[in-house]
Amino acid sequence: MSMSEPRTIVVALGGNAILQPGHKGTFDEQDEAVKLTCEELAELVAHGDRLLVTHGNGPQVGNILIRHEMAAGVVPRMPLDVCGAESQGQIGYMIQRNLRNALRLRHIDAEVVTITSQTLVDQDDPAFRSPTKPIGPFYSRDEARQAMAQKGERWIEDAGRGWRKVVPSPDPVAIVESEVVRQLLAAGMVVIASGGGGIPVRKAPDGRLQGVEAVVDKDLAAQRLAAAAGADILMILTDVHKVSLGFRTPRQRDLDVISSSEARRYIAEGHFSPGSMLPKVLAAVRFVEGGGDFAAICSLEEAIAALAGRAGTRVTRG
């Protein structure tokens, strides 16, 4: 690719890009956080790059589930895949509007579009036999035991704050709408897709897609999305400045540039937390091993600097 050609960048937004710590989660709070995020995203477009955005949705789906519980007996509960679809619409709308406004302020006439995205998973994935992903509000032990006995659900005690339902977190196989995403990017649009890891679906024997009670990791789904879109760069934005070994210990060592083979060695040695940094590093490794130029893991406010190699952790092939 020549230097004059635009790059395709996939940006995976972490939760702090939508909901700041200490906030209650009102629409105004989330919208203001998204507005600030979109100022950073608009700078990427201003540099002439194609932009494909994905995002998390944990707190938003959690709030949807709480509303379902409080309205039980008044309105029907919706299954988890439908809750994910609702959150894609909510968050996509906030990003879509705020990013369009930020681009117009920079005199950039690019359209922004949100795609309700499904993520194909394998019905034989081991995750379905061993659910591990906590979702929804915290409950007492007695309430959890009752749900397990009556509904056959799996619940765990989570972080000393109470009991939560856990669901499978299967590995993403493919993004169903990837061809649509490619066409929109080629047409010059900024695309928001695969929010919350995508709506998990599996393929029935007759070829029909069926929603499943599961949560796909958003960063692993971002890698699948990036690969399907033929992206050059994957940026995973989070609330830390760099990937670290010995995180939050006296031996903490921040990583500037690592090869995919080094990253796999660190993964095998157990340096990264399964619920936090591990999927981010694994997504970066898969991306570069699949042909991407590089992946960057960094804080939101350092995205531009990380793109130039001046901040964050860069993962390269090798």
C-alpha positions as YAML, in Angstrom:
chain: A
units: angstrom
residues:
- id: 1
  name: MET
  ca: [0.00, 0.00, 0.00]
- id: 2
  name: SER
  ca: [1.44, 3.40, -0.95]
- id: 3
  name: MET
  ca: [1.65, 6.23, 1.59]
- id: 4
  name: SER
  ca: [-1.04, 8.17, -0.29]
- id: 5
  name: GLU
  ca: [-3.66, 5.46, 0.13]
- id: 6
  name: PRO
  ca: [-6.04, 5.77, 3.10]
- id: 7
  name: ARG
  ca: [-5.66, 3.20, 5.84]
- id: 8
  name: THR
  ca: [-8.59, 1.32, 7.32]
- id: 9
  name: ILE
  ca: [-8.50, 1.56, 11.11]
- id: 10
  name: VAL
  ca: [-10.73, -0.41, 13.45]
- id: 11
  name: VAL
  ca: [-11.16, 1.27, 16.82]
- id: 12
  name: ALA
  ca: [-12.51, -0.85, 19.68]
- id: 13
  name: LEU
  ca: [-13.82, 1.44, 22.39]
- id: 14
  name: GLY
  ca: [-13.67, 0.38, 26.04]
- id: 15
  name: GLY
  ca: [-16.33, 1.10, 28.63]
- id: 16
  name: ASN
  ca: [-14.74, 4.38, 29.76]
- id: 17
  name: ALA
  ca: [-15.43, 5.81, 26.31]
- id: 18
  name: ILE
  ca: [-19.15, 5.63, 27.04]
- id: 19
  name: LEU
  ca: [-19.55, 5.66, 30.83]
- id: 20
  name: GLN
  ca: [-17.04, 7.30, 33.16]
- id: 21
  name: PRO
  ca: [-16.22, 5.79, 36.59]
- id: 22
  name: GLY
  ca: [-18.49, 7.16, 39.31]
- id: 23
  name: HIS
  ca: [-21.32, 8.08, 36.94]
- id: 24
  name: LYS
  ca: [-24.79, 6.65, 37.46]
- id: 25
  name: GLY
  ca: [-25.35, 6.00, 33.77]
- id: 26
  name: THR
  ca: [-27.88, 8.69, 32.88]
- id: 27
  name: PHE
  ca: [-28.26, 9.39, 29.20]
- id: 28
  name: ASP
  ca: [-26.72, 12.86, 29.60]
- id: 29
  name: GLU
  ca: [-23.65, 11.41, 31.35]
- id: 30
  name: GLN
  ca: [-23.16, 8.78, 28.67]
- id: 31
  name: ASP
  ca: [-23.80, 11.23, 25.85]
- id: 32
  name: GLU
  ca: [-21.21, 13.66, 27.22]
- id: 33
  name: ALA
  ca: [-18.62, 10.87, 27.50]
- id: 34
  name: VAL
  ca: [-19.36, 9.77, 23.94]
- id: 35
  name: LYS
  ca: [-19.07, 13.38, 22.73]
- id: 36
  name: LEU
  ca: [-15.53, 13.62, 24.12]
- id: 37
  name: THR
  ca: [-14.69, 10.23, 22.61]
- id: 38
  name: CYS
  ca: [-15.92, 11.33, 19.21]
- id: 39
  name: GLU
  ca: [-13.60, 14.33, 19.27]
- id: 40
  name: GLU
  ca: [-10.72, 11.83, 19.29]
- id: 41
  name: LEU
  ca: [-12.31, 9.65, 16.61]
- id: 42
  name: ALA
  ca: [-12.89, 12.64, 14.35]
- id: 43
  name: GLU
  ca: [-9.15, 13.36, 14.39]
- id: 44
  name: LEU
  ca: [-8.50, 9.92, 12.91]
- id: 45
  name: VAL
  ca: [-10.88, 10.68, 10.05]
- id: 46
  name: ALA
  ca: [-9.30, 14.13, 9.64]
- id: 47
  name: HIS
  ca: [-5.98, 12.36, 8.97]
- id: 48
  name: GLY
  ca: [-7.58, 10.76, 5.92]
- id: 49
  name: ASP
  ca: [-8.11, 7.28, 7.34]
- id: 50
  name: ARG
  ca: [-11.16, 5.05, 6.93]
- id: 51
  name: LEU
  ca: [-12.74, 4.43, 10.31]
- id: 52
  name: LEU
  ca: [-14.64, 1.40, 11.60]
- id: 53
  name: VAL
  ca: [-15.79, 1.67, 15.22]
- id: 54
  name: THR
  ca: [-16.88, -1.00, 17.66]
- id: 55
  name: HIS
  ca: [-17.69, -0.69, 21.35]
- id: 56
  name: GLY
  ca: [-18.54, -2.41, 24.62]
- id: 57
  name: ASN
  ca: [-22.03, -2.55, 26.13]
- id: 58
  name: GLY
  ca: [-21.73, -4.23, 29.55]
- id: 59
  name: PRO
  ca: [-23.25, -1.49, 31.76]
- id: 60
  name: GLN
  ca: [-25.98, -0.74, 29.24]
- id: 61
  name: VAL
  ca: [-27.09, -4.37, 28.96]
- id: 62
  name: GLY
  ca: [-26.89, -4.62, 32.74]
- id: 63
  name: ASN
  ca: [-29.30, -1.71, 33.06]
- id: 64
  name: ILE
  ca: [-31.65, -3.25, 30.50]
- id: 65
  name: LEU
  ca: [-31.72, -6.46, 32.55]
- id: 66
  name: ILE
  ca: [-32.46, -4.50, 35.74]
- id: 67
  name: ARG
  ca: [-35.41, -2.80, 34.04]
- id: 68
  name: HIS
  ca: [-36.66, -6.21, 32.97]
- id: 69
  name: GLU
  ca: [-36.55, -7.45, 36.55]
- id: 70
  name: MET
  ca: [-38.30, -4.38, 37.92]
- id: 71
  name: ALA
  ca: [-41.02, -4.61, 35.26]
- id: 72
  name: ALA
  ca: [-41.53, -8.36, 35.64]
- id: 73
  name: GLY
  ca: [-45.23, -9.19, 35.52]
- id: 74
  name: VAL
  ca: [-45.99, -5.98, 33.61]
- id: 75
  name: VAL
  ca: [-44.11, -6.43, 30.34]
- id: 76
  name: PRO
  ca: [-42.45, -9.59, 28.97]
- id: 77
  name: ARG
  ca: [-38.71, -10.09, 29.49]
- id: 78
  name: MET
  ca: [-36.60, -10.15, 26.36]
- id: 79
  name: PRO
  ca: [-33.85, -12.73, 25.76]
- id: 80
  name: LEU
  ca: [-30.21, -11.73, 26.11]
- id: 81
  name: ASP
  ca: [-29.55, -11.48, 22.36]
- id: 82
  name: VAL
  ca: [-32.41, -8.97, 22.07]
- id: 83
  name: CYS
  ca: [-30.95, -6.97, 24.98]
- id: 84
  name: GLY
  ca: [-27.67, -6.82, 23.08]
- id: 85
  name: ALA
  ca: [-29.47, -5.55, 19.99]
- id: 86
  name: GLU
  ca: [-31.15, -2.83, 22.07]
- id: 87
  name: SER
  ca: [-27.79, -1.68, 23.40]
- id: 88
  name: GLN
  ca: [-26.30, -1.57, 19.90]
- id: 89
  name: GLY
  ca: [-29.04, 0.84, 18.88]
- id: 90
  name: GLN
  ca: [-28.63, 3.03, 21.95]
- id: 91
  name: ILE
  ca: [-24.84, 3.31, 21.87]
- id: 92
  name: GLY
  ca: [-24.66, 3.39, 18.09]
- id: 93
  name: TYR
  ca: [-27.05, 6.34, 18.04]
- id: 94
  name: MET
  ca: [-24.92, 8.28, 20.54]
- id: 95
  name: ILE
  ca: [-21.70, 7.65, 18.62]
- id: 96
  name: GLN
  ca: [-23.34, 8.23, 15.25]
- id: 97
  name: ARG
  ca: [-24.79, 11.62, 16.17]
- id: 98
  name: ASN
  ca: [-21.82, 12.94, 18.13]
- id: 99
  name: LEU
  ca: [-19.26, 11.77, 15.57]
- id: 100
  name: ARG
  ca: [-21.24, 13.31, 12.72]
- id: 101
  name: ASN
  ca: [-21.31, 16.61, 14.62]
- id: 102
  name: ALA
  ca: [-17.58, 16.43, 15.35]
- id: 103
  name: LEU
  ca: [-16.81, 15.77, 11.67]
- id: 104
  name: ARG
  ca: [-18.99, 18.68, 10.53]
- id: 105
  name: LEU
  ca: [-17.08, 21.02, 12.86]
- id: 106
  name: ARG
  ca: [-13.95, 19.95, 11.00]
- id: 107
  name: HIS
  ca: [-15.66, 20.51, 7.62]
- id: 108
  name: ILE
  ca: [-15.55, 16.77, 6.86]
- id: 109
  name: ASP
  ca: [-18.60, 15.66, 4.92]
- id: 110
  name: ALA
  ca: [-18.58, 11.97, 5.81]
- id: 111
  name: GLU
  ca: [-21.68, 10.01, 6.70]
- id: 112
  name: VAL
  ca: [-21.75, 7.87, 9.85]
- id: 113
  name: VAL
  ca: [-23.88, 4.73, 9.97]
- id: 114
  name: THR
  ca: [-24.62, 2.06, 12.61]
- id: 115
  name: ILE
  ca: [-25.10, -1.57, 11.63]
- id: 116
  name: THR
  ca: [-27.05, -3.93, 13.87]
- id: 117
  name: SER
  ca: [-24.46, -6.71, 13.81]
- id: 118
  name: GLN
  ca: [-24.66, -10.44, 14.47]
- id: 119
  name: THR
  ca: [-21.66, -12.56, 15.43]
- id: 120
  name: LEU
  ca: [-21.66, -16.20, 14.37]
- id: 121
  name: VAL
  ca: [-20.51, -18.65, 17.05]
- id: 122
  name: ASP
  ca: [-19.96, -22.40, 16.98]
- id: 123
  name: GLN
  ca: [-22.71, -24.30, 18.76]
- id: 124
  name: ASP
  ca: [-20.07, -26.85, 19.81]
- id: 125
  name: ASP
  ca: [-17.84, -24.21, 21.42]
- id: 126
  name: PRO
  ca: [-16.68, -25.49, 24.86]
- id: 127
  name: ALA
  ca: [-17.93, -22.24, 26.41]
- id: 128
  name: PHE
  ca: [-21.50, -23.52, 26.17]
- id: 129
  name: ARG
  ca: [-20.59, -26.36, 28.53]
- id: 130
  name: SER
  ca: [-18.90, -24.04, 31.02]
- id: 131
  name: PRO
  ca: [-20.50, -20.56, 31.29]
- id: 132
  name: THR
  ca: [-18.15, -17.98, 32.84]
- id: 133
  name: LYS
  ca: [-19.37, -14.48, 31.87]
- id: 134
  name: PRO
  ca: [-21.26, -12.64, 34.66]
- id: 135
  name: ILE
  ca: [-24.16, -10.47, 33.51]
- id: 136
  name: GLY
  ca: [-26.84, -8.32, 35.07]
- id: 137
  name: PRO
  ca: [-27.35, -7.12, 38.67]
- id: 138
  name: PHE
  ca: [-26.17, -8.67, 41.92]
- id: 139
  name: TYR
  ca: [-28.53, -10.82, 43.98]
- id: 140
  name: SER
  ca: [-28.47, -12.63, 47.32]
- id: 141
  name: ARG
  ca: [-27.37, -16.25, 47.63]
- id: 142
  name: ASP
  ca: [-30.94, -17.38, 48.29]
- id: 143
  name: GLU
  ca: [-32.21, -15.62, 45.15]
- id: 144
  name: ALA
  ca: [-29.41, -17.17, 43.11]
- id: 145
  name: ARG
  ca: [-30.13, -20.65, 44.44]
- id: 146
  name: GLN
  ca: [-33.81, -20.23, 43.60]
- id: 147
  name: ALA
  ca: [-32.99, -19.18, 40.02]
- id: 148
  name: MET
  ca: [-30.61, -22.13, 39.60]
- id: 149
  name: ALA
  ca: [-33.19, -24.58, 40.93]
- id: 150
  name: GLN
  ca: [-36.15, -23.23, 38.96]
- id: 151
  name: LYS
  ca: [-34.52, -22.17, 35.70]
- id: 152
  name: GLY
  ca: [-31.44, -24.38, 35.48]
- id: 153
  name: GLU
  ca: [-29.21, -21.29, 35.28]
- id: 154
  name: ARG
  ca: [-25.64, -21.02, 36.53]
- id: 155
  name: TRP
  ca: [-24.81, -18.33, 39.11]
- id: 156
  name: ILE
  ca: [-21.57, -17.41, 40.88]
- id: 157
  name: GLU
  ca: [-20.52, -15.23, 43.79]
- id: 158
  name: ASP
  ca: [-18.82, -12.23, 42.15]
- id: 159
  name: ALA
  ca: [-16.18, -10.04, 43.80]
- id: 160
  name: GLY
  ca: [-17.81, -10.18, 47.24]
- id: 161
  name: ARG
  ca: [-20.70, -8.02, 46.04]
- id: 162
  name: GLY
  ca: [-23.31, -10.72, 45.63]
- id: 163
  name: TRP
  ca: [-24.37, -13.41, 43.17]
- id: 164
  name: ARG
  ca: [-24.69, -12.96, 39.41]
- id: 165
  name: LYS
  ca: [-25.90, -15.08, 36.56]
- id: 166
  name: VAL
  ca: [-23.19, -16.35, 34.23]
- id: 167
  name: VAL
  ca: [-23.59, -17.17, 30.55]
- id: 168
  name: PRO
  ca: [-21.29, -18.68, 27.90]
- id: 169
  name: SER
  ca: [-18.67, -16.50, 26.19]
- id: 170
  name: PRO
  ca: [-17.91, -18.40, 22.95]
- id: 171
  name: ASP
  ca: [-15.14, -17.46, 20.54]
- id: 172
  name: PRO
  ca: [-16.40, -15.41, 17.58]
- id: 173
  name: VAL
  ca: [-16.32, -17.25, 14.25]
- id: 174
  name: ALA
  ca: [-17.47, -14.55, 11.83]
- id: 175
  name: ILE
  ca: [-19.34, -11.25, 11.59]
- id: 176
  name: VAL
  ca: [-22.54, -11.93, 9.64]
- id: 177
  name: GLU
  ca: [-22.79, -8.42, 8.15]
- id: 178
  name: SER
  ca: [-19.11, -8.13, 7.19]
- id: 179
  name: GLU
  ca: [-19.79, -7.72, 3.46]
- id: 180
  name: VAL
  ca: [-22.16, -4.81, 4.15]
- id: 181
  name: VAL
  ca: [-19.50, -3.23, 6.36]
- id: 182
  name: ARG
  ca: [-16.91, -3.53, 3.57]
- id: 183
  name: GLN
  ca: [-19.23, -1.91, 1.04]
- id: 184
  name: LEU
  ca: [-20.02, 1.00, 3.36]
- id: 185
  name: LEU
  ca: [-16.34, 1.63, 4.09]
- id: 186
  name: ALA
  ca: [-15.56, 1.53, 0.37]
- id: 187
  name: ALA
  ca: [-18.28, 4.15, -0.14]
- id: 188
  name: GLY
  ca: [-16.46, 6.50, 2.23]
- id: 189
  name: MET
  ca: [-18.72, 6.11, 5.26]
- id: 190
  name: VAL
  ca: [-17.68, 5.82, 8.89]
- id: 191
  name: VAL
  ca: [-19.18, 2.57, 10.19]
- id: 192
  name: ILE
  ca: [-20.18, 1.52, 13.71]
- id: 193
  name: ALA
  ca: [-20.60, -2.24, 13.96]
- id: 194
  name: SER
  ca: [-20.32, -5.33, 16.19]
- id: 195
  name: GLY
  ca: [-21.20, -3.42, 19.35]
- id: 196
  name: GLY
  ca: [-20.79, -5.43, 22.53]
- id: 197
  name: GLY
  ca: [-19.10, -8.21, 20.58]
- id: 198
  name: GLY
  ca: [-22.10, -8.49, 18.28]
- id: 199
  name: ILE
  ca: [-25.40, -10.27, 18.80]
- id: 200
  name: PRO
  ca: [-24.42, -13.94, 19.20]
- id: 201
  name: VAL
  ca: [-26.11, -16.28, 16.75]
- id: 202
  name: ARG
  ca: [-25.54, -19.84, 15.65]
- id: 203
  name: LYS
  ca: [-26.49, -21.59, 12.45]
- id: 204
  name: ALA
  ca: [-29.21, -24.26, 12.60]
- id: 205
  name: PRO
  ca: [-28.90, -27.43, 10.48]
- id: 206
  name: ASP
  ca: [-31.24, -25.88, 7.90]
- id: 207
  name: GLY
  ca: [-29.08, -22.74, 7.66]
- id: 208
  name: ARG
  ca: [-31.29, -20.43, 9.71]
- id: 209
  name: LEU
  ca: [-29.61, -18.12, 12.23]
- id: 210
  name: GLN
  ca: [-30.75, -18.43, 15.85]
- id: 211
  name: GLY
  ca: [-30.00, -16.06, 18.70]
- id: 212
  name: VAL
  ca: [-28.20, -17.61, 21.67]
- id: 213
  name: GLU
  ca: [-27.93, -16.78, 25.37]
- id: 214
  name: ALA
  ca: [-24.28, -15.76, 25.37]
- id: 215
  name: VAL
  ca: [-21.88, -12.82, 25.37]
- id: 216
  name: VAL
  ca: [-19.03, -12.58, 22.85]
- id: 217
  name: ASP
  ca: [-15.91, -10.75, 24.02]
- id: 218
  name: LYS
  ca: [-15.92, -7.35, 22.33]
- id: 219
  name: ASP
  ca: [-12.16, -7.26, 21.62]
- id: 220
  name: LEU
  ca: [-12.05, -10.73, 20.07]
- id: 221
  name: ALA
  ca: [-15.06, -9.75, 17.95]
- id: 222
  name: ALA
  ca: [-13.26, -6.54, 16.98]
- id: 223
  name: GLN
  ca: [-10.42, -8.65, 15.58]
- id: 224
  name: ARG
  ca: [-12.87, -10.70, 13.51]
- id: 225
  name: LEU
  ca: [-14.46, -7.49, 12.28]
- id: 226
  name: ALA
  ca: [-11.07, -5.99, 11.41]
- id: 227
  name: ALA
  ca: [-9.99, -9.10, 9.52]
- id: 228
  name: ALA
  ca: [-13.26, -9.25, 7.58]
- id: 229
  name: ALA
  ca: [-12.95, -5.57, 6.66]
- id: 230
  name: GLY
  ca: [-9.36, -5.97, 5.50]
- id: 231
  name: ALA
  ca: [-8.25, -3.39, 8.07]
- id: 232
  name: ASP
  ca: [-4.66, -2.21, 8.24]
- id: 233
  name: ILE
  ca: [-4.65, -1.26, 11.94]
- id: 234
  name: LEU
  ca: [-6.55, -2.42, 15.02]
- id: 235
  name: MET
  ca: [-6.68, 0.00, 17.95]
- id: 236
  name: ILE
  ca: [-8.01, -1.25, 21.28]
- id: 237
  name: LEU
  ca: [-8.73, 1.72, 23.52]
- id: 238
  name: THR
  ca: [-8.96, 1.09, 27.24]
- id: 239
  name: ASP
  ca: [-8.37, 2.76, 30.62]
- id: 240
  name: VAL
  ca: [-4.63, 2.01, 30.93]
- id: 241
  name: HIS
  ca: [-1.75, 3.58, 29.05]
- id: 242
  name: LYS
  ca: [0.11, 0.40, 28.12]
- id: 243
  name: VAL
  ca: [0.04, -3.37, 28.44]
- id: 244
  name: SER
  ca: [2.07, -4.35, 31.50]
- id: 245
  name: LEU
  ca: [3.71, -7.40, 33.01]
- id: 246
  name: GLY
  ca: [3.18, -7.66, 36.76]
- id: 247
  name: PHE
  ca: [0.35, -5.14, 36.56]
- id: 248
  name: ARG
  ca: [-0.12, -3.17, 39.81]
- id: 249
  name: THR
  ca: [2.75, -4.91, 41.54]
- id: 250
  name: PRO
  ca: [6.19, -3.57, 42.51]
- id: 251
  name: ARG
  ca: [7.55, -5.49, 39.50]
- id: 252
  name: GLN
  ca: [5.26, -3.86, 36.94]
- id: 253
  name: ARG
  ca: [6.95, -3.45, 33.56]
- id: 254
  name: ASP
  ca: [5.19, -1.54, 30.79]
- id: 255
  name: LEU
  ca: [5.55, -2.82, 27.24]
- id: 256
  name: ASP
  ca: [6.16, -0.46, 24.33]
- id: 257
  name: VAL
  ca: [6.51, -2.77, 21.31]
- id: 258
  name: ILE
  ca: [6.14, -6.55, 21.34]
- id: 259
  name: SER
  ca: [6.03, -9.15, 18.61]
- id: 260
  name: SER
  ca: [3.15, -11.58, 18.30]
- id: 261
  name: SER
  ca: [5.44, -14.44, 19.38]
- id: 262
  name: GLU
  ca: [6.49, -12.53, 22.51]
- id: 263
  name: ALA
  ca: [2.85, -11.79, 23.26]
- id: 264
  name: ARG
  ca: [1.92, -15.46, 22.92]
- id: 265
  name: ARG
  ca: [4.71, -16.37, 25.33]
- id: 266
  name: TYR
  ca: [3.43, -13.85, 27.88]
- id: 267
  name: ILE
  ca: [-0.09, -15.27, 27.44]
- id: 268
  name: ALA
  ca: [1.17, -18.81, 28.03]
- id: 269
  name: GLU
  ca: [3.01, -17.65, 31.16]
- id: 270
  name: GLY
  ca: [-0.25, -16.25, 32.56]
- id: 271
  name: HIS
  ca: [0.68, -12.57, 32.69]
- id: 272
  name: PHE
  ca: [-2.72, -11.21, 31.66]
- id: 273
  name: SER
  ca: [-6.07, -11.32, 33.44]
- id: 274
  name: PRO
  ca: [-8.72, -13.38, 31.57]
- id: 275
  name: GLY
  ca: [-11.45, -10.83, 32.20]
- id: 276
  name: SER
  ca: [-9.40, -7.77, 31.29]
- id: 277
  name: MET
  ca: [-6.13, -7.63, 29.34]
- id: 278
  name: LEU
  ca: [-5.95, -11.21, 28.04]
- id: 279
  name: PRO
  ca: [-8.62, -10.88, 25.31]
- id: 280
  name: LYS
  ca: [-7.13, -7.55, 24.22]
- id: 281
  name: VAL
  ca: [-3.65, -9.00, 23.74]
- id: 282
  name: LEU
  ca: [-5.05, -12.13, 22.10]
- id: 283
  name: ALA
  ca: [-7.12, -10.02, 19.69]
- id: 284
  name: ALA
  ca: [-4.02, -7.99, 18.80]
- id: 285
  name: VAL
  ca: [-2.00, -11.16, 18.19]
- id: 286
  name: ARG
  ca: [-4.67, -12.71, 15.99]
- id: 287
  name: PHE
  ca: [-4.95, -9.50, 14.00]
- id: 288
  name: VAL
  ca: [-1.27, -9.15, 13.10]
- id: 289
  name: GLU
  ca: [-0.84, -12.88, 12.50]
- id: 290
  name: GLY
  ca: [-3.76, -12.62, 10.08]
- id: 291
  name: GLY
  ca: [-2.00, -9.96, 8.02]
- id: 292
  name: GLY
  ca: [-2.72, -6.66, 9.78]
- id: 293
  name: ASP
  ca: [0.04, -4.04, 9.86]
- id: 294
  name: PHE
  ca: [-0.02, -3.61, 13.64]
- id: 295
  name: ALA
  ca: [-2.33, -3.44, 16.63]
- id: 296
  name: ALA
  ca: [-2.17, -0.83, 19.37]
- id: 297
  name: ILE
  ca: [-3.50, -1.08, 22.92]
- id: 298
  name: CYS
  ca: [-3.67, 2.29, 24.61]
- id: 299
  name: SER
  ca: [-5.77, 4.82, 26.49]
- id: 300
  name: LEU
  ca: [-8.48, 6.74, 24.67]
- id: 301
  name: GLU
  ca: [-6.79, 10.12, 25.05]
- id: 302
  name: GLU
  ca: [-3.53, 8.79, 23.55]
- id: 303
  name: ALA
  ca: [-5.06, 7.24, 20.43]
- id: 304
  name: ILE
  ca: [-3.48, 9.70, 17.99]
- id: 305
  name: ALA
  ca: [-0.07, 9.39, 19.64]
- id: 306
  name: ALA
  ca: [-0.33, 5.58, 19.67]
- id: 307
  name: LEU
  ca: [-1.14, 5.57, 15.98]
- id: 308
  name: ALA
  ca: [2.19, 7.35, 15.41]
- id: 309
  name: GLY
  ca: [4.04, 4.97, 17.74]
- id: 310
  name: ARG
  ca: [4.52, 7.52, 20.53]
- id: 311
  name: ALA
  ca: [2.21, 5.96, 23.13]
- id: 312
  name: GLY
  ca: [0.51, 2.71, 24.11]
- id: 313
  name: THR
  ca: [1.69, -0.80, 23.36]
- id: 314
  name: ARG
  ca: [2.19, -1.81, 19.73]
- id: 315
  name: VAL
  ca: [1.91, -5.46, 18.72]
- id: 316
  name: THR
  ca: [3.70, -6.43, 15.52]
- id: 317
  name: ARG
  ca: [3.97, -9.61, 13.46]
- id: 318
  name: GLY
  ca: [6.86, -11.87, 14.22]
...
